[in-house]
Amino acid sequence: MASGASYLSLRWVKRHCRVKVIVAPPRTPAEQAYDILAKQVAGMSAEEAAILLRPPPKRCKSHAKTEAKARITSLVRQAAADAKNLRAPLHGLHFILALPDAGSSVALRFTDECQGALCWALIGNRPKASGSSLPLASSALTAAEDEEESPRPTAKLEHTLFDEWIHSTEAQAIPFEITKVLKENQAVIPDNVPKGLPPKRPHCHHILLVPGKLPARSVIYRMTPDQLTFHKQEIAKLADNGGIRPTYSPICSPTIVLDKRDDGSGERKMRMVVNYLALNALTVTPDFPLPPIQTILEMLGGAKYFSSLDLETGLHQIRMAKEDRWKTAFRPVLGLFEYRVMPSGLKGAPATFQANINAYLQPLLGYGVIAYLNDVLIYSSDLAGHVSLLRQVLSVFLHNQFYPKFRKCKFARQAITYLSYTITAEGIKPAEDKMEAIRHWPEVLENETQVR
């Protein structure tokens, strides 16, 4: 019995009441996994929620059979062994996997509300006191969120290429004032872009899909042994740099390994490309116009000094919006990954890049500086003005951790190739390599490349 009081008719009346204390039973790991899943579903966007409600594929309808359940259980157990090697647990979208010890029993259930499209692994036994998979997953998620906000490290950047170049004959031919500016801003021209997520830009990249439409699932293209080796190296490199991470997504795009153009070295070079054609066909992009090339060429009249900064890796220096990363999922030979940075090949990626570069250089655009996608051109009629403009541009890039590719940068040239034109103080003409292709025009076109 417990004593209490209530206020009745402006008087306190003492009364006795019986209090029954109900102790909630301890929650099982399965119930905890369900709670985490429910929170993730509640935080989804309308677009993601619509995906959950789409009809399930035919292969999901036979999961009620005992034989199918046994096969699924073995797959989940195999995933438990594989997941131990992951730095962070698989999470997000509409799938959460709470993994017990290897010897634990696993029960897989499908929700009727989502018609089999929403699934998760439920653990039937209680975790040991020494540790549970759920707290570990929670701490991993917290670490990932902290990484999203923290700036990438820049203290260990190497500048070997610049140190070698500064003593070369090419550097000796450049005016001393220019090399002085480069030394002052040496930190912005490292050998490689630092690892980790880039800082937050004025615009991250979003992917807006046509309502109610999703691209079809892709197939895995066959590769030669050399291509497969290169493919694995590229995946490992991107993952180590923080550009991609494992994911689980209802859509994915295939990867292709292509040969690069022959650079005269005789060495075979390849590049990995994600084929986003199906995704691009359903993507709605904003209209962010690029400056007309003819207008750019007219602005260069009277200029005598030219410097170009190549931002070849600029796309990977812009973040993908968190809510749209699952749409970039691609299927390599092993696993499924999503981009955390903006990949090449996406519809709308050039517009997002141009919007960011314009936001950084807006006060200088048209006043000695031109930005056309990843090619930034600095031009002036005198050396003093050129030094000032170069210092301002490098300072902006350094402050915002936007790194040009030093190997392709040119400084204080009196003749430079820009947008397939050779530009000098005397005038503008088509680039020599374009003229060479016309001079050696074949009489008979033998392949698709020659036709193009």
N, C-alpha and C positions, 0 to 999 in steps of 0.2 A: 504494500500500500504506500502511496505517496500523498503528501499534503499539497494542495494547491489552492488558488483563489481565483474568483471570477468577479467582474464588475457588473452588478445588476441593480437597476433602479437607483443609480447614484450612490450605491452602498457596496462596500466590499464584503462579500459573503464567503466565509471559509467553507471549503468542501473537501471531501476526500475522493481521490480518483485512483483507479488501478492502472498502472503503467506496465505495458507489456513490451519488453525489449526484444526486438527481432534482429538476430545476427545474420547478416547475409552470408551465404556459403561462399567459400573461396572460388574465384573464377578460374576456370580451366584455360589452358593456352588456346584451345579452340575458340572459346568465347572472347578472349582477348583479341585473337586474330580477326574475328568477325567485327568487333568494335572498331578496330583500325580500318578494316575494309569499308565499314559504313561511313566513317569520317571522310575517307578518300572519295567515295561516291558522292557524298553530300557536297564536297568542294569542287566537283567537276563542272565544267562549262556545259551550256546547253548542247553544244555540238558533240561533246564527248558522251553526254547522256543519250543523245539520239543514236549513237553507235551501239550503245548497250542494248537498245530496244529493237535493233534490226533482227530479222529472222535468223536463227542459227544455221550453220552449214549442215548438210545432210549427215556428215560423219558424227555430229554431236547427238543425233537422235537415237543411236544405238548404245549409248553409254549406260543405259539402265540394265543391260545384260551383265550377268556375272563375269563372263569371259572378258568383256571390254573393261569392266572395273578392275579386274586383276591386271590387265595390261597397263592401265593408267596408273595403278598403284606402283608398279615396277618402274614406270617412267618417273614418277615423283621421287622415288627412292634414289634413282640415278641422278636426278636433279639435286638431291640433297648432297650427294658426294661432290658433284661439280661445283655447287655453290660455295663450298668451303674455300675455294681458290679465288673468289670474288672479293674485291676490296669493300664493296657496298652491296647490300641486298637488292634483288630485283623488286622494284616497287613502282607505283604510279598508275596512271590510267585506270584500268579496271581489273587488275590482277594483283594479288598479294600472296606470297608464298612464305609461310611460317614453317621452318624446317626443324625437326627434332634430331636426336642422335640417329646414327645409321641403323641401330637395332630397334628403333621405336616403330610402333604400328601407325600407319597413315590411312586416314579415311578421306576419300574425295567426295564432295557433294556438289551438285549443281543447283542453282536457284531456279525455281519455277518462274519467279517474277521476271527474270531477264532471259528466259527461254534458252538457257544454256550458254549464253554469250558471256555471262559473268561467273567466274569460277574462282575457287581458292582452295588451298590445302588446309584441312583441319587436322589437328593433332589430337589423338584420342587419349594419350597418357599425360600425366602431370610432369613438368620439368623437374630436374634435380635442383637441390638447394644451392649448389655451387654456381649455377648460372642458367639462364634461359635464352632461347633464341630471340625472344621478343625484345628484352632490354638491349641486346646487342644490336638489333635492327634499329631501335630507337636512337642509340648513340651514333650509329653510322649515318642515319638521316640527319642528325644534328650537325655532324661534322661536314656533311655535304652542303647543308644550308649555310654553314659558316664560310665554306669555300666560295659559295656563290657571291658573298658580299666582300670577301677579302681581296685586296689587290694581288696580282701575281708577282712573284719575287723578281727583282731586277738586279740584285747585288752581284750575282754570279755570271752576268753576261760576258761573253768573250768577244773581243774585237781584233782577232788575229788578221782577218782580211784587211781591215783598215790599217793596222800597224805595218803590214807588208806593202800596202799600196802607197803609204805616205812616203816611202823611200824609193819608189819606182820612178822611172823617167816620165811617166804620164803625170804624176803628181808634181814633179819639178817644173813641168811646163805650165802649170796653173799658177795664176797670180798668188803672191804670198797672202794677201788679204782673204782670199777664198779658203786656203788651207788653214788659216788661223780660225776662221769660223767653224770649219769642220772639226778641228781639234776641240774647240769649246763645246761642241754638241756631239762629241764622239759617242755618247751613250745612246743616241737615237739610231745609230747604224751598227748594230751588233751583227755577229755572224749568223745568228739564228734568232727567231722570235722567241721570247721567254715562254716557258711552259705555264699551263694553267689557263683559266678563263681570262679573256681580256677585260679591262674595266668597262663599266657601263657607258655606253655611247648615247648621243642624243636620240638615236633611233635603233632599236633592236629589230630583227627581221620577223615579221608575222606572215603566216600562211592562211589566207582566207579561202576556204573551199566553197564551191557552189552548194547551197543547202540541199541536203538529202542525197548527195553524191559522194562516193568513195571510189578510189581507183581499185582495179582488180588486183588480186594478189599476184606477185611476180614469181618467176621461176629462177633457178640458179643456172647461170650460163657455165658451160664447160670451159676449162682452161688447160693450157699446156703446163707441163711441170715447171718451166721457167716463170710463166705467168702466175702460177699458184704460189711459188716461193716469194715472188715480189708482192703478191696480194697479201700474204700473211705478214710480211715485213711492214707494209703500209698500215695495216690494221693495228699492229703493235705500236707503230710510231704515233699514230693518231691517238690511240688510247693513252700512251705515255705522256703525250703533250696535253692531255685533258680535253681534246677536241671532240671525242666521242665517248660513249659509255654504253654498257649493256642495257637492253630495254625489252619491253614486251608491248607490241603494238598491233592493232588490228589491220594495219596496212604496212607495206614495205616495198622498197624498190630494189631492183637488181644492180649488181656491180659488174663493171666491165674493165678489163685491163687492155690498154691500147699502147701502141708504139709511138714514141715521140718523133718529131721530125729529125732527120739526120743533121747534126750540127757540124759535120766534117771530121769528127774525132774517130769515126768508125766503130764506136762503142754503142751497143744497143741500149736504149733508154726507154723506160716504160712509165706509164702513169695510170693510176686507178681512177675510174669515173663511175659515179652513181647515175644510173639512167632514170631521171625523174620525168620522163615524157608523160607517163600516165598521170602522175600527180600534177604536172604543169597544165595538162588539158582541163583540169577541174579547178584550177587556181584563179581567183580574181585578184588582180594586182592594181595598185594605185598608179595613176599616170604622173610620173615624175620625169619631165623631159630632160634630155641631154642637150648640151649646147651644140648648135649646128657647126659642123666642121668648117664650112665656108666662112662663117662669122669669126671663128677662132683664127683662121689664117689671115683674115683682114685686120685683126687686132695686133698682129705681129709686125706690122709695117714700121720701119724705122728702128727696130731693135737690133743690137749688135752682140749682146751677150745672152747666152742661153744655158740653163741648167734644167735637167730633168730628174725627177725622183720617181722611181718605179715602186709601186705598192702591189707587187704581184701577189703577195700573201695577205692582202688587205681584207679579203672576204673572211678569212679565218680570224681576223682581228675584230669582228663584230659578232655579238651574241645573238643566238636564236632566242626568241621569246619562249619562256618556260612552258607556256600553255600550248605551244605549237611544235615543240621538239619531237614529239611522238610521230608527227607527220613526216619527218625526215628519216624515219627508220629505213635502214637498208639491210639487205641480206647478203652477207659474204658467204664464203664456203662454210664457216663455222660460226654459229650464233646469230644474234640479231642486235644491231647497234643503232643508236640515234645520235645525231649531231647536237652538240652544245653550242657550237659556233656556226656561223652561216656557211654552208657548203656552196661550191660552185655548181652550176647547172640548174639552180632553182629559178623559176619564173619570178621576177620581181627582185632578185638579188642585186642586179646592177642598179636599180632605182634606189634600193636601201643604201647601197654603198655610196652612190652619188649624193644622196641626202645627207649622209654623215660627213663626207668630205667637204660639202658646201657649208655645213654648219660650222666646221672648224675654220675654214679659210674665207668665210663670207666677207670680212672687211677688206681682204686683199684681192678677191676675184675681180678681174677686169682692170686691175691697177698693177700690172706686172706679174700676175699669177693666173694661170688657167688650170682647171682641174677637169679632166675628161676621164671618168672612171678611175682606173688605177694609175694613170699617167698624169703627173703634176709637172707643169712647165713653168719655169721662172724666166722672165725675159726683161731686158732693160736696154736703154741706149747708152749707158755709161757704167763703168765698173763700180763706182761708189754706190750707186743705186742698186746694183745687182747684189753687192755684199749685204746691204741692208735688208733686201727682200729675202735673201737666202737665210739670213740669221732669224728673221721673223718666222718663216715657214718651219725651219728646224726646231725653233723654240716651241711652236704650237704642237708639233708632232711629239716632242719630248715631254711636254706637259701632259699630253693626253695618251702617252704610251702607244703611239701609232708609228710603226717601224717600217721604213722603206727597205727594199732589198738592195744592199750596197753594190753588189756585183753589176747591177743594171743601171746604176745612177751615173749621170754625166754632169760635170760641173764646169761652169764658165767657158763653154764652147762658143766659137764664133760660127760654127756650122753644126747643125744637129738634125736628126731624123725624128719627126714627131707626127703621129697619126698617118704614117705612110707617105710623108712629104719631107723633103730635105729643105731646111730653112736656113738661110744665111742673110747677111745684111744686104746683099745684092738682090735677093728675090727668093721665090719659092718655086720648087719644081718637084715632080714625083720622085719618090725614093728610087735609088739605083736598082735595088732588087726587083722592084715592080717593072722597071724599064727592061731589065734583063729577061724577064719572063716573056715580054712582048717580042723582043728581038729574036728569041729562040722559040717562037711559036711553032709547034709541030704542024706539018702539013696534014697529017692524019691523027685524029684523036683516038688513042688506044685504050684508055681506061676512064673510070669515073672521075678520078682526080683531075685529069687533063680537061675533061668537059667542064668541071667547075671553075 
